[in-house]
Amino acid sequence: MMIKLQNTASKARNGGRQLPYDNYQEIEAINDYIDSIGRQYPNIATVVNAANSFEGRPIKYVKISSTNFEDESKPVIFIDGGIHAREWISPPTVTWAIHKLVEDLTERDLLDKFDWILLPVVNPDGYKFTFTNTRFWRKTRSTDQAGLSGICPGVDGNRNYDFFWNSVGTSNSACSDIYAGSRAFSEVETRVVRDILHEHLHRMALYITMHSFGSMILYPWGHDGSLSHNGLGLHTVGVAMANAINQNSLPHFPRYVVGNSALVLNYRASGAAEDYAHFIGVPLSYTFELPGLSSTMLGFNLNPRYIQQVCNETWEGIVVGVRRAGDLFENKRL
């Protein structure tokens, strides 16, 4: 059953100052929230309109820093969400991170010692389409690809990165949900993420891309199931994050599984963001598969009453990962 959307009264009640977490928000509400954060907290929050999507929607992210991103000794944390349009629980975990760093900062070291880049919805066109048309739409909405893209629009953003692009776990058919695109980085949405990664690569300590569903923390390499040179570090930090989430989870939520993405998922996939970020030099790079409480497609329709819970527990995992990443970054600099 289609999840009941947030009503106008709820929007008015919150006045754009704090995003509600009692229901899933459309892209306009999320963008309004991002803009309001930039207006109300200009000393620590900078809103960046990185680009317009294929259909012309702004792809917005927030840079959060107590030093205006000018302190080169601070590690950068980058978290994105919403590359797969139907995964509605993903964007609120990123907006919740904004909330915890700006509106409800309770752990000052997270702002003093780290710079943050938070991009709640990488794929605004697809996300909008899941509210107005096809609930389980996954891809972008571009129509400038080869072949049947006019009939079957869109590219799987998490198969579009330039690392073993289109070599395994992808499709050449524009009508497939795992269509890799006509070329690597064919999508403006993935180019935005790529450019953020490269701009801050010299001090980027942790990258997390939020997905659903499955209660997993996954790390490279997803294209062949092998481990990177930093495999032990990736696993150790992943387990620490999972433990923090599990300790704050509800009893009937599944415990998080941690491991190599190809091995845990039992399928190989190339061109993923997590692999690309690690390939270019981000030491800790993860995919979070957030809870779905179902083994069917209904897992994408996580009951809205659990949004706040998932955001809370996920944030606890992020905090642990960020601090571990900070320690590793400091040791690297010594």
C-alpha positions as CSV (number, residue, x, y, z in Angstrom):
1,M,0.0,0.0,0.0
2,M,1.3,3.4,-0.9
3,I,2.6,5.2,2.2
4,K,0.6,8.2,3.2
5,L,2.5,11.3,2.4
6,Q,3.1,14.2,4.7
7,N,0.2,16.7,4.6
8,T,0.2,20.4,4.2
9,A,-0.6,21.0,7.9
10,S,2.5,19.2,8.9
11,K,4.6,21.4,6.6
12,A,3.0,24.5,8.0
13,R,3.5,23.3,11.6
14,N,7.2,23.0,11.1
15,G,7.6,26.2,9.1
16,G,10.6,24.8,7.2
17,R,12.8,25.1,10.3
18,Q,13.0,21.4,11.2
19,L,12.1,18.6,8.9
20,P,9.4,16.3,10.2
21,Y,10.4,12.6,10.8
22,D,6.9,11.2,11.1
23,N,6.6,10.6,7.4
24,Y,8.6,10.7,4.2
25,Q,9.3,14.1,2.7
26,E,9.2,15.0,-1.0
27,I,12.2,16.6,-2.7
28,E,10.8,20.1,-2.4
29,A,10.5,19.9,1.4
30,I,14.0,18.5,1.7
31,N,15.4,21.3,-0.4
32,D,13.5,23.9,1.6
33,Y,15.0,22.5,4.7
34,I,18.5,22.6,3.3
35,D,18.0,26.2,2.3
36,S,16.6,27.1,5.7
37,I,19.7,25.6,7.4
38,G,21.9,27.7,5.3
39,R,19.9,30.9,6.1
40,Q,19.7,30.2,9.9
41,Y,23.2,28.9,10.5
42,P,25.4,30.8,8.1
43,N,28.5,30.6,10.4
44,I,28.7,26.8,10.1
45,A,26.5,25.7,7.2
46,T,26.9,26.5,3.6
47,V,24.4,25.3,1.0
48,V,25.8,24.3,-2.4
49,N,23.7,24.0,-5.5
50,A,26.1,21.6,-7.2
51,A,24.2,21.2,-10.5
52,N,20.8,20.7,-11.9
53,S,19.5,17.2,-12.5
54,F,18.5,16.0,-16.0
55,E,15.0,17.4,-15.4
56,G,16.3,20.6,-14.0
57,R,16.0,20.1,-10.3
58,P,18.8,21.4,-8.0
59,I,21.1,18.8,-6.5
60,K,21.9,20.4,-3.1
61,Y,24.3,19.6,-0.4
62,V,25.4,21.2,2.8
63,K,28.9,21.9,3.9
64,I,29.1,22.0,7.7
65,S,32.3,23.4,9.3
66,S,33.3,25.5,12.3
67,T,36.3,26.8,10.3
68,N,34.7,27.4,6.8
69,F,36.5,24.4,5.4
70,E,39.8,26.3,5.7
71,D,41.5,24.1,8.3
72,E,43.5,21.7,6.2
73,S,44.2,19.5,9.3
74,K,40.6,18.5,9.7
75,P,39.3,15.3,8.0
76,V,36.3,15.5,5.8
77,I,33.3,13.3,6.2
78,F,31.0,12.8,3.1
79,I,27.6,11.1,3.3
80,D,25.1,10.9,0.5
81,G,21.7,9.3,0.1
82,G,18.9,8.9,-2.4
83,I,20.8,7.7,-5.5
84,H,18.3,4.9,-5.7
85,A,15.0,6.7,-5.9
86,R,12.7,4.1,-4.2
87,E,14.9,3.8,-1.1
88,W,12.9,6.4,0.9
89,I,14.5,5.8,4.2
90,S,17.9,6.9,2.9
91,P,17.5,10.7,2.6
92,P,16.1,11.2,6.1
93,T,19.2,9.6,7.6
94,V,21.3,12.2,5.9
95,T,19.0,15.2,6.8
96,W,19.1,13.8,10.4
97,A,22.9,14.1,10.3
98,I,22.4,17.8,9.3
99,H,20.0,18.2,12.2
100,K,22.4,16.6,14.7
101,L,25.3,18.8,13.6
102,V,23.5,22.1,13.4
103,E,20.1,22.2,15.1
104,D,20.8,19.8,17.9
105,L,24.6,19.6,18.4
106,T,25.2,17.5,21.6
107,E,28.8,16.3,20.8
108,R,30.9,19.3,20.0
109,D,34.0,17.4,18.8
110,L,32.0,16.3,15.8
111,L,31.9,19.9,14.6
112,D,35.3,21.1,16.0
113,K,37.4,18.3,14.7
114,F,35.6,17.4,11.4
115,D,34.3,19.0,8.2
116,W,31.1,17.5,6.8
117,I,29.5,17.3,3.4
118,L,25.9,16.0,3.5
119,L,24.0,15.3,0.3
120,P,20.5,13.9,1.1
121,V,19.2,13.3,-2.4
122,V,21.6,12.5,-5.2
123,N,18.8,11.6,-7.6
124,P,16.1,14.2,-7.2
125,D,14.3,13.3,-10.5
126,G,13.9,9.7,-9.7
127,Y,13.0,10.5,-6.1
128,K,10.2,12.8,-7.3
129,F,9.0,10.2,-9.7
130,T,8.5,7.7,-6.9
131,F,6.1,10.1,-5.2
132,T,4.1,11.1,-8.4
133,N,4.2,8.0,-10.5
134,T,6.0,4.7,-10.0
135,R,6.7,4.0,-6.3
136,F,9.5,1.5,-6.9
137,W,11.4,3.4,-9.5
138,R,15.2,3.0,-8.9
139,K,17.1,4.8,-11.6
140,T,17.6,8.4,-12.7
141,R,15.3,9.9,-15.3
142,S,17.7,10.8,-18.2
143,T,16.6,10.2,-21.8
144,D,19.8,11.0,-23.6
145,Q,21.3,7.5,-23.5
146,A,21.7,5.2,-26.5
147,G,19.1,2.8,-27.8
148,L,15.7,2.6,-26.0
149,S,16.3,5.4,-23.4
150,G,13.5,7.4,-24.8
151,I,11.1,4.6,-24.0
152,C,13.0,3.3,-21.0
153,P,14.6,6.4,-19.3
154,G,17.2,6.4,-16.6
155,V,20.4,4.8,-15.4
156,D,21.3,2.9,-12.3
157,G,23.4,5.5,-10.5
158,N,25.2,2.9,-8.5
159,R,26.4,1.2,-11.6
160,N,27.6,4.4,-13.3
161,Y,30.9,5.1,-11.6
162,D,34.2,4.7,-13.4
163,F,35.6,1.7,-11.7
164,F,35.4,-1.6,-13.7
165,W,32.3,0.2,-15.3
166,N,29.8,-2.2,-16.9
167,S,31.9,-5.3,-16.4
168,V,29.8,-7.3,-14.0
169,G,26.3,-7.1,-12.3
170,T,25.1,-4.6,-14.9
171,S,23.0,-4.5,-18.0
172,N,23.4,-2.9,-21.5
173,S,19.6,-2.7,-21.8
174,A,18.2,0.8,-21.1
175,C,15.0,-1.0,-19.8
176,S,16.9,-2.8,-17.1
177,D,17.0,-1.6,-13.5
178,I,20.7,-2.1,-13.5
179,Y,21.5,-0.3,-16.7
180,A,25.0,1.1,-16.4
181,G,24.5,3.9,-18.8
182,S,26.1,4.6,-22.2
183,R,29.4,5.4,-20.5
184,A,30.8,5.9,-17.1
185,F,29.6,9.1,-15.4
186,S,26.9,9.6,-18.1
187,E,24.7,11.0,-15.3
188,V,25.0,14.5,-13.9
189,E,24.0,13.0,-10.5
190,T,27.0,10.7,-10.3
191,R,29.3,13.4,-11.6
192,V,28.3,15.6,-8.7
193,V,29.4,12.9,-6.2
194,R,32.5,12.3,-8.2
195,D,33.5,16.0,-8.1
196,I,32.9,16.2,-4.4
197,L,35.1,13.2,-3.8
198,H,37.9,14.6,-5.9
199,E,37.7,18.2,-4.6
200,H,38.2,17.0,-1.0
201,L,40.2,13.8,-1.6
202,H,43.4,15.0,0.1
203,R,41.6,15.0,3.5
204,M,38.5,12.9,3.0
205,A,38.6,10.2,5.7
206,L,35.2,8.6,5.4
207,Y,32.5,8.2,2.7
208,I,29.1,6.6,3.4
209,T,26.4,6.1,0.8
210,M,23.0,5.4,2.3
211,H,20.8,2.7,0.7
212,S,18.1,0.3,1.6
213,F,17.3,-2.3,2.5
214,G,18.8,-5.2,4.5
215,S,20.6,-4.0,7.7
216,M,24.1,-4.3,6.3
217,I,27.3,-2.3,6.3
218,L,29.3,-3.1,3.1
219,Y,32.7,-2.3,1.9
220,P,34.9,-2.9,-1.3
221,W,35.5,-4.5,-3.5
222,G,32.0,-5.2,-4.9
223,H,33.1,-6.0,-8.5
224,D,35.0,-9.2,-7.6
225,G,34.7,-9.9,-3.9
226,S,38.3,-9.4,-3.1
227,L,39.6,-7.3,-0.2
228,S,41.5,-4.0,-0.6
229,H,44.8,-3.3,1.1
230,N,42.8,-1.7,3.9
231,G,40.4,-4.7,4.2
232,L,41.1,-5.2,7.9
233,G,40.6,-1.5,8.7
234,L,37.4,-1.4,6.7
235,H,36.0,-4.4,8.5
236,T,37.1,-3.3,12.0
237,V,35.5,0.2,11.6
238,G,32.4,-1.4,10.0
239,V,31.9,-3.7,12.9
240,A,32.3,-0.8,15.4
241,M,29.6,1.1,13.5
242,A,27.3,-1.9,13.3
243,N,27.7,-2.5,17.1
244,A,26.7,1.0,17.8
245,I,23.6,0.7,15.6
246,N,22.7,-2.6,17.1
247,Q,23.0,-1.3,20.7
248,N,20.5,1.4,19.9
249,S,18.2,-0.6,17.7
250,L,14.7,-2.0,18.6
251,P,14.5,-5.7,19.7
252,H,12.6,-6.8,16.6
253,F,15.0,-5.1,14.2
254,P,17.6,-7.4,12.5
255,R,21.2,-7.1,13.7
256,Y,23.5,-5.5,11.1
257,V,25.8,-7.7,9.0
258,V,29.2,-6.4,8.1
259,G,31.4,-7.5,5.2
260,N,32.6,-7.3,1.6
261,S,29.7,-6.2,-0.5
262,A,29.9,-8.9,-3.1
263,L,30.2,-11.6,-0.5
264,V,27.4,-10.4,1.8
265,L,25.0,-9.6,-1.0
266,N,26.1,-12.8,-2.9
267,Y,26.4,-10.9,-6.2
268,R,29.0,-8.9,-7.9
269,A,28.4,-5.4,-9.2
270,S,30.7,-3.0,-10.9
271,G,30.6,0.8,-11.1
272,A,29.4,1.4,-7.5
273,A,30.1,4.6,-5.6
274,E,31.6,2.7,-2.6
275,D,34.2,1.0,-4.8
276,Y,35.0,4.2,-6.8
277,A,35.5,6.3,-3.7
278,H,37.9,3.7,-2.2
279,F,39.7,3.3,-5.6
280,I,40.6,7.0,-5.8
281,G,41.9,7.1,-2.3
282,V,39.2,7.4,0.3
283,P,40.4,5.1,3.1
284,L,37.1,4.2,4.6
285,S,34.2,3.8,2.1
286,Y,30.9,2.1,2.9
287,T,27.4,1.3,1.7
288,F,24.8,1.3,4.4
289,E,21.8,-0.9,3.6
290,L,19.2,0.5,6.1
291,P,16.5,-1.7,7.7
292,G,13.5,-2.8,5.6
293,L,11.8,-5.3,8.0
294,S,10.8,-7.3,5.0
295,S,12.4,-9.7,2.5
296,T,10.1,-8.5,-0.3
297,M,9.8,-5.2,-2.2
298,L,7.8,-4.0,0.8
299,G,11.2,-3.5,2.5
300,F,11.3,-0.2,0.5
301,N,8.1,0.8,2.2
302,L,9.5,0.9,5.8
303,N,6.6,2.0,8.0
304,P,7.0,5.8,8.7
305,R,6.7,5.2,12.4
306,Y,10.3,3.7,12.2
307,I,11.9,6.7,10.4
308,Q,12.9,8.4,13.6
309,Q,14.3,5.2,15.1
310,V,16.3,4.4,12.0
311,C,17.7,7.9,11.9
312,N,18.7,7.8,15.6
313,E,20.4,4.4,15.4
314,T,22.1,5.1,12.1
315,W,23.5,8.4,13.6
316,E,25.0,6.5,16.4
317,G,26.8,4.3,13.9
318,I,28.0,7.3,12.0
319,V,29.4,8.9,15.1
320,V,31.5,5.9,15.9
321,G,32.7,5.6,12.3
322,V,33.6,9.3,12.1
323,R,35.7,9.2,15.3
324,R,37.5,6.0,14.1
325,A,38.1,7.7,10.8
326,G,39.5,10.7,12.6
327,D,41.9,8.6,14.6
328,L,43.2,6.9,11.4
329,F,43.5,10.3,9.6
330,E,45.5,11.7,12.5
331,N,47.8,8.7,12.6
332,K,48.3,9.1,8.8
333,R,49.4,12.7,9.3
334,L,51.9,12.0,12.0
